[in-house]
């Protein structure tokens, strides 16, 4: 075959709940809720339209056990469309859809191959001249390097390795199936189709080692364009093109309100930034608006966050072109005179110590070690009670640290006696 076209996707998380989704009149909530399905439909349409020879799904096709069979029926319907177009599909399951996680199952169409979870398996497509090597997860937490047991490349074929992995741990994701670049290179494959990291990353170009990123962002930690990687092989040499499939794009919108002298001026700045972000396309945007900068309105903004949030939501409904849903408005302004320092004795000193403990040990929140620090233990128990999701999915070191800075800012402002009477 002169040219081989392979579409590589991962981390579809079909029917994953969109965290932080708050319904309000006029918001495109239904579109956001269905985004993972719509993105998969777009992937399938593109595969058929481009007449790809093979589709690879490198883990976390599902977000976990299905709430009901409708999730499985939807996926089967999409795979069946590929079957009708003669496009084979190879799947490895990852940590979210490991064998132990899926309590419901449906038979998949004949074009679909799920690679074994007991040991590495090779599936050869003789007509394409391709060997696909991979292994699914048997359980959610795989600590071993699965790639070590993968077979060497067949020199007569295009060899592709599929692996759901954190790679070497340097990419900041849960340490599942760690591997090394040297280990991957030792197999002699032409391309490594990885999954698990939700950002598009080309780890290496010789051989080509690629994370396509997830197909659809699901919360504010997954910002920017999302999609899959089209791989074109010519004489065993791969070249890649990143394709975009997200239906809802998550973004942070920083609005500098330093020069604003009234709430109306703040909202005007918000409108300008939201218009610049969304443009005039048909994309739906899920946006966290962050008000920043030293401001004479600091006290008023902090005292009326709910009001500000709904004012921003109201103005977003009047934007032309794109649908914009406001996930949250964060007031991160500072007083014009600078922040009073929490260094006094008594209550202020105790508050300062609690904040210092939390900021110094944010990463311990997701581990049992955090229980030794009273303030961490309390916050950890509250997080577990408030969310049915795993802590690893809701905690982010940077975001928690920013929230603690925000809390310190507010406490310092109040303890420093900044006047906020004009907020009432």
C-alpha positions in Angstrom: 0.0 0.0 0.0 1.5 3.3 -1.1 -0.1 5.3 1.7 -1.7 4.3 5.0 -4.0 6.6 6.8 -4.6 5.9 10.5 -6.7 7.9 12.9 -5.5 7.8 16.5 -7.8 9.0 19.3 -8.0 8.4 23.0 -9.8 9.4 26.2 -13.2 9.9 24.7 -14.9 9.4 28.1 -18.3 8.9 26.5 -21.1 10.1 28.7 -18.7 11.6 31.2 -20.5 14.2 33.3 -19.5 17.7 32.7 -18.3 18.8 36.1 -19.4 22.3 37.3 -22.3 22.3 34.9 -24.8 24.8 36.4 -28.1 25.3 34.5 -29.4 28.8 34.1 -31.9 30.3 31.7 -30.5 30.7 28.2 -27.4 28.6 28.8 -26.6 25.8 26.2 -26.8 23.1 28.9 -28.2 20.3 26.7 -25.4 20.8 24.1 -22.7 20.8 26.8 -24.2 17.7 28.4 -24.1 15.8 25.1 -20.7 17.0 24.0 -18.8 13.7 24.5 -21.3 11.9 22.2 -21.3 14.7 19.6 -17.5 14.7 19.5 -17.4 11.0 18.9 -19.9 11.4 16.1 -17.6 14.0 14.6 -14.7 11.6 14.9 -16.6 8.8 13.1 -17.8 11.2 10.4 -14.2 12.4 9.7 -12.8 8.8 9.6 -15.4 7.9 7.0 -15.0 11.2 5.0 -11.2 10.9 4.9 -11.5 7.2 4.1 -9.0 6.2 6.8 -7.7 2.6 6.7 -7.7 2.1 10.5 -9.1 3.8 13.7 -7.2 3.3 17.0 -8.8 4.1 20.3 -6.1 4.2 23.0 -8.0 3.8 26.2 -10.8 5.4 28.3 -13.4 5.1 25.6 -15.8 5.0 28.5 -15.7 7.1 31.7 -16.3 4.0 33.8 -19.2 1.6 34.4 -22.3 2.6 32.4 -25.2 4.2 34.2 -27.4 2.2 31.8 -27.0 0.4 28.5 -27.6 3.5 26.5 -23.9 4.4 26.7 -22.9 1.1 25.2 -25.7 1.2 22.6 -24.4 4.6 21.4 -20.8 3.4 21.1 -22.0 0.3 19.2 -24.0 2.5 16.8 -20.9 4.5 16.0 -18.7 1.5 15.5 -21.3 0.0 13.3 -21.2 3.1 11.0 -17.4 2.5 10.6 -18.1 -1.2 10.0 -20.5 -0.3 7.1 -17.7 1.9 5.6 -15.2 -0.9 5.9 -13.0 0.8 8.5 -11.5 -1.5 11.2 -11.2 -0.3 14.8 -8.7 -1.5 17.4 -9.3 -0.6 21.1 -7.3 -0.9 24.3 -9.0 -0.2 27.5 -7.5 2.2 30.1 -7.9 3.0 33.7 -11.4 4.3 33.5 -12.8 1.5 31.3 -10.6 -1.4 32.6 -12.1 -4.9 32.6 -12.8 -4.6 36.3 -14.6 -1.2 35.8 -17.2 -2.3 33.2 -20.0 -4.2 34.8 -22.2 -4.0 31.7 -21.1 -5.1 28.3 -22.4 -5.5 24.7 -21.0 -7.4 21.7 -19.2 -5.1 19.4 -19.4 -5.1 15.6 -17.1 -7.4 13.6 -14.8 -4.6 12.5 -13.8 -3.9 16.2 -11.0 -5.6 18.0 -10.4 -5.2 21.7 -6.8 -6.2 22.6 -6.4 -8.6 25.6 -6.0 -7.5 29.2 -4.1 -10.6 30.3 -1.0 -10.0 28.1 0.2 -8.0 25.1 -1.6 -9.0 21.9 -0.8 -8.4 18.3 -3.5 -8.0 15.6 -2.3 -8.2 12.0 -4.1 -6.6 9.1 -2.6 -8.4 6.2 -4.4 -6.4 3.6 -3.0 -3.2 5.1 0.4 -4.5 6.0 0.0 -3.4 9.6 0.7 -5.0 12.9 -1.0 -3.4 16.0 0.4 -4.4 19.4 -1.2 -3.5 22.7 -2.7 -4.5 26.0 -5.9 -3.4 27.8 -6.0 -2.8 31.5 -7.4 -5.6 33.6 -7.8 -3.3 36.7 -7.9 0.4 37.1 -4.5 0.9 38.8 -1.7 -0.6 36.7 1.6 0.2 38.2 3.8 -2.0 36.0 5.3 -1.1 32.7 3.1 -3.1 30.3 5.3 -2.2 27.3 8.2 -4.3 28.5 6.4 -7.5 27.4 5.3 -6.1 24.0 6.9 -8.1 21.1 9.6 -6.8 18.8 8.5 -5.3 15.5 7.7 -7.4 12.5 10.2 -6.0 9.9 7.8 -6.7 7.0 4.9 -4.7 8.4 4.1 -1.2 9.7 4.2 -1.7 13.4 2.1 0.4 15.8 2.1 0.1 19.6 -1.0 1.1 21.6 -0.6 1.9 25.3 -2.6 3.8 27.9 0.2 5.3 30.0 1.4 8.2 32.1 4.7 7.8 30.1 7.6 8.5 32.5 5.5 10.3 35.1 6.9 13.8 34.0 3.6 14.8 32.4 1.7 15.2 35.6 -0.9 12.5 35.3 -1.8 9.5 37.5 1.1 7.0 37.5 -0.5 4.2 35.5 1.5 1.9 33.3 4.6 4.1 33.4 7.1 3.5 30.6 10.3 5.0 29.2 11.3 6.3 25.8 14.2 3.9 25.7 11.9 1.0 26.3 9.5 2.1 23.6 12.3 2.6 21.1 13.7 -0.9 21.9 10.6 -2.4 20.2 11.4 -1.0 16.8 7.9 0.2 16.1 7.1 2.9 13.6 4.5 4.6 15.7 3.3 4.6 19.3 -0.4 5.5 19.8 -0.6 6.5 23.5 -3.5 7.6 25.7 -4.2 8.9 29.2 -2.6 12.4 28.9 -5.4 14.8 27.9 -3.2 17.3 26.1 -1.9 16.7 22.6 1.8 16.0 22.9 4.4 14.6 20.6 6.8 13.0 23.0 9.3 11.9 20.3 9.6 12.0 16.6 12.0 9.1 16.1 10.1 6.9 16.6 6.9 8.9 16.5 5.4 8.8 20.0 2.1 10.7 20.4 -0.6 11.5 22.8 -3.6 12.8 20.8 -5.2 14.4 23.9 -8.8 13.8 24.8 -11.5 14.3 22.2 -13.7 16.6 24.3 -12.7 18.8 27.3 -14.9 18.0 30.3 -14.1 20.7 32.9 -12.1 23.8 33.4 -8.8 21.9 33.7 -9.1 20.7 30.1 -8.9 24.0 28.2 -8.2 24.7 24.6 -8.8 22.7 21.3 -9.3 19.0 21.7 -9.2 16.2 19.1 -7.3 13.3 17.5 -4.2 12.7 15.4 -4.3 11.6 11.8 -1.2 9.6 10.9 -0.1 9.2 7.3 2.5 6.4 6.6 4.5 6.5 3.4 7.1 3.7 3.2 6.8 3.2 7.0 7.5 6.8 7.7 4.7 8.5 9.6 3.7 12.2 9.5 0.9 13.6 11.6 -1.9 16.1 11.5 -3.8 17.2 14.5 -7.6 17.3 14.0 -10.0 19.2 16.2 -13.3 17.5 17.3 -14.4 19.3 20.4 -17.9 20.6 20.4 -17.6 22.6 23.6 -14.4 24.4 24.3 -13.3 25.2 27.9 -11.4 28.4 28.4 -10.2 30.7 31.1 -10.9 34.4 30.4 -8.7 36.8 32.4 -10.2 40.3 32.6 -8.0 43.1 33.9 -10.2 45.5 35.7 -7.5 47.8 37.0 -8.8 50.8 35.2 -12.5 50.1 35.9 -14.1 52.6 38.2 -17.6 51.1 38.3 -19.4 47.8 37.9 -20.6 48.9 34.5 -17.0 49.4 33.4 -16.1 46.0 34.8 -18.9 44.3 32.8 -17.9 46.2 29.7 -14.3 44.8 30.0 -15.8 41.3 30.5 -17.9 41.7 27.3 -14.8 42.8 25.3 -12.8 39.8 26.5 -15.6 37.3 25.9 -16.1 38.6 22.4 -12.4 38.3 21.7 -12.4 34.8 23.0 -15.4 33.4 21.2 -15.1 35.3 17.9 -17.9 34.7 15.4 -17.7 31.0 14.9 -20.3 28.3 15.8 -18.3 26.8 18.7 -19.9 26.6 22.2 -17.5 28.0 24.9 -17.5 27.0 28.5 -15.7 29.9 30.3 -14.3 30.7 33.7 -14.0 34.5 33.9 -11.3 35.7 36.3 -11.3 39.3 37.3 -7.7 40.4 38.1 -5.6 43.4 38.8 -5.4 46.0 41.6 -8.7 47.7 41.8 -10.6 50.3 43.7 -13.6 48.0 43.4 -11.9 45.1 45.1 -14.0 45.1 48.3 -17.3 45.6 46.4 -16.5 42.8 43.9 -15.6 40.3 46.6 -18.7 41.1 48.6 -21.0 40.7 45.7 -19.6 37.6 43.8 -23.0 36.0 43.2 -24.3 39.3 41.8 -21.2 39.7 39.5 -21.5 36.1 38.4 -25.1 36.5 37.2 -24.3 39.9 35.6 -21.6 38.3 33.5 -23.9 35.4 32.7 -26.6 37.9 31.6 -24.2 39.8 29.3 -22.9 36.5 27.8 -26.4 35.7 26.6 -26.4 38.8 24.3 -23.1 37.9 22.5 -23.5 37.4 18.8 -22.2 34.4 16.9 -21.1 31.8 19.5 -22.9 30.3 22.5 -21.0 31.1 25.7 -21.7 29.4 29.0 -20.2 31.0 32.1 -18.9 28.2 34.4 -17.8 30.5 37.2 -16.7 34.1 37.9 -13.6 34.3 40.1 -12.8 37.6 41.8 -9.0 37.6 42.0 -8.5 41.4 42.3 -6.4 43.1 45.0 -6.7 46.3 46.9 -5.0 49.4 45.3 -3.0 49.8 48.5 -1.7 46.3 48.5 -2.7 43.4 50.7 -2.4 43.6 54.5 -0.2 40.8 55.7 -1.6 38.2 58.0 1.3 38.3 60.5 -0.2 39.4 63.7 -0.7 37.2 66.7 -4.0 35.7 67.8 -6.7 34.7 65.3 -4.9 36.2 62.3 -1.8 34.2 63.2 -3.7 31.0 63.5 -5.4 31.6 60.1 -2.0 32.3 58.6 -0.7 29.0 59.9 -3.6 27.0 58.6 -3.2 28.6 55.1 0.6 27.9 55.2 -0.1 24.2 56.1 -2.6 23.8 53.3 -0.4 25.5 50.6 2.7 23.6 51.6 0.9 20.3 51.4 -1.6 20.6 48.6 -0.4 17.4 46.9 -1.0 15.4 50.1 -4.8 16.0 49.8 -5.1 13.0 47.5 -3.1 10.7 49.7 -3.6 9.2 53.1 -0.6 11.1 54.4 -2.8 14.2 54.5 -4.8 12.9 57.4 -1.8 13.8 59.7 -2.4 17.5 59.2 -5.8 18.5 60.8 -6.6 21.2 58.2 -5.9 18.9 55.3 -7.9 16.1 56.9 -10.9 18.3 57.3 -10.7 19.6 53.7 -10.2 16.1 52.4 -13.3 14.7 54.1 -15.4 17.7 52.8 -14.2 17.0 49.3 -15.1 13.3 49.5 -18.5 14.2 50.9 -19.2 16.8 48.2 -18.1 14.8 45.1 -18.9 11.3 43.9 -15.9 11.5 41.6 -12.4 10.3 42.5 -10.2 12.9 44.3 -7.7 12.5 41.5 -10.3 13.9 39.1 -11.3 16.9 41.2 -8.0 18.1 42.7 -5.5 20.2 41.0 -2.5 21.5 42.9 -2.3 24.8 41.1 -6.1 25.5 41.3 -6.2 24.7 45.0 -3.2 26.9 45.7 -4.9 29.7 43.7 -8.0 29.2 45.8 -6.0 29.4 49.0 -4.4 32.7 47.8 -7.9 34.0 47.1 -9.0 33.0 50.6 -5.9 34.7 52.1 -6.6 37.8 50.0 -10.2 38.1 51.3 -9.3 37.4 54.9 -6.5 40.0 54.7 -8.9 42.5 53.2 -11.5 42.0 55.9 -9.0 41.9 58.8 -7.2 44.9 57.3 -10.5 46.9 57.6 -10.9 47.8 53.9 -14.2 49.7 53.5 -16.9 47.9 51.6 -19.9 49.9 52.6 -20.5 51.0 49.0 -21.2 47.3 48.1 -24.5 47.4 50.1 
